[in-house]
Structures are given as structure tokens and as C-alpha cells.
Amino acid sequence: MSFNIKQAITLTHSKATNLAVQQYVGNDKKRFKELMDLVLSDEVLMVQRASWAMGIIAENYPTLLLPYWDKLFKRMENPLHVSYHRNVFRALHVANDLPIQHHGFIVDLCFNTIINLKQPTASRVFAMYVVSKLAKLYPDLKNEIILSVEPILQEELPSLKG
């Protein structure tokens, strides 16, 4: 009997289901494409649940995302669910080969997320990690990061201070 990613994540939204999807996909490019088709679909439920698995898989196998960055970034402009941002940022923070042509877009997206009080804390924290990583390539970003983060740390949730 074969595993059906769409069926599994449609039935339940749980850590156990997410783990089952992660184990099924592993480092397999064909299975990862099945997952990515759901992440990039127009179904809110699929985007929400599949992006969670994608974010975790990317932490273990970041190179699986290389063929998908363009599509993932395009969707960032109009995500169907708030979890999509968080999970793309999760993937970005471990990626070693961020496409150079997208660095400007990524930096803008990170800063817009960091200062947006309506964004969930996890998305904002991952955005901080990503822009800090890019600051190693672009040292001029360091001052912008400080200017963006300092006011937040003075007034925001303790989870952003940790």
C-alpha cells in the first residue's frame, strides 16, 4: 500500500501526520515534488498543512528546495495562509544556496515581516534569522537590522527577546 500525502494531510492536522509525511518524503525528489505541488496549490488547507511538512523537510534536506525557490517567492507575495510565510522563512534560514537574484526580494520581505505587528512571532523570528544570515554577505544590512529590531525588542513579546 502506498502513502498518499494529500489524503494524509486532509484527514488530520497533527504532528504525527506531519512526521509521517516527512518520513515518506525523506530526501526523495519525486516525493518532494508531490508535496510541493500541494504547497503551491490554490487550496488553503493544502498550503497550510503541506507547507509545515515542507519547512521541516527543508531543515534536513535544504537542497530539495533549489528548483522551487522562484515559485515559493512568487507565492510569498500572496500567500493563502499565514503558515506559508513561517515555513518558507524556516526553509530560508537553513538554505545555503539562496538564489542571488532574489536576495533583494528576500531582504525586503524579511524587514516587512519583522516590523509587521500582525505577523505571528514565529514568522518574525525566522525573518530575523534570514536577514541576519544575508547580512554576512551584505554588511551594510547590520545597521538596518538593528534599527528595525531594537524598537520591537523594547516593546514586544518575550518570545522575540529569547
SULSULMO-V559027 format. One record per backbone hydrogen bond with DSSP energy under -0.5 kcal/mol. NH is the residue of the N-H (numbers start at 1). CO is the residue of the C=O. Records with the same first field share a line. If there is no record, write none. Layout:
BEGIN
NH: CO / CO
END
This chain:
BEGIN
5: 3
8: 4
9: 5
10: 6
11: 7
12: 8
14: 12
18: 14
19: 15
20: 16
21: 17
22: 18
23: 19
24: 20
25: 21
26: 22
28: 25
29: 27
32: 28
33: 29
34: 30
35: 31
36: 32
37: 33
38: 34 / 35
39: 35
40: 36
41: 38
44: 42
47: 43
48: 44
49: 45
50: 46
51: 47
52: 48
53: 49
54: 50
55: 51
56: 52
57: 53
58: 54
59: 55
60: 56 / 57
61: 57
64: 61
65: 62
66: 63
68: 65
69: 65 / 66
72: 68
73: 69
74: 70
75: 71
76: 72
77: 73 / 74
78: 75
79: 76
84: 81
85: 81
86: 82
87: 83
88: 84
89: 85
90: 86
91: 87
92: 88
93: 89
94: 90 / 91
95: 91
102: 99
103: 100
106: 102
107: 103
108: 104
109: 105
110: 106
111: 107
112: 108
113: 109
114: 110
115: 111
116: 112 / 113
117: 115
119: 116
124: 120
125: 121
126: 122
127: 123
128: 124
129: 125
130: 126
131: 127
132: 128
133: 129
134: 130
135: 131
136: 132 / 133
137: 134
138: 134
141: 138
142: 139
143: 140
144: 140
145: 141
146: 142
147: 143
148: 144
149: 145
150: 146
151: 147
152: 148
153: 149
154: 150
155: 151 / 152
156: 152
160: 157
161: 157 / 158
162: 158
END
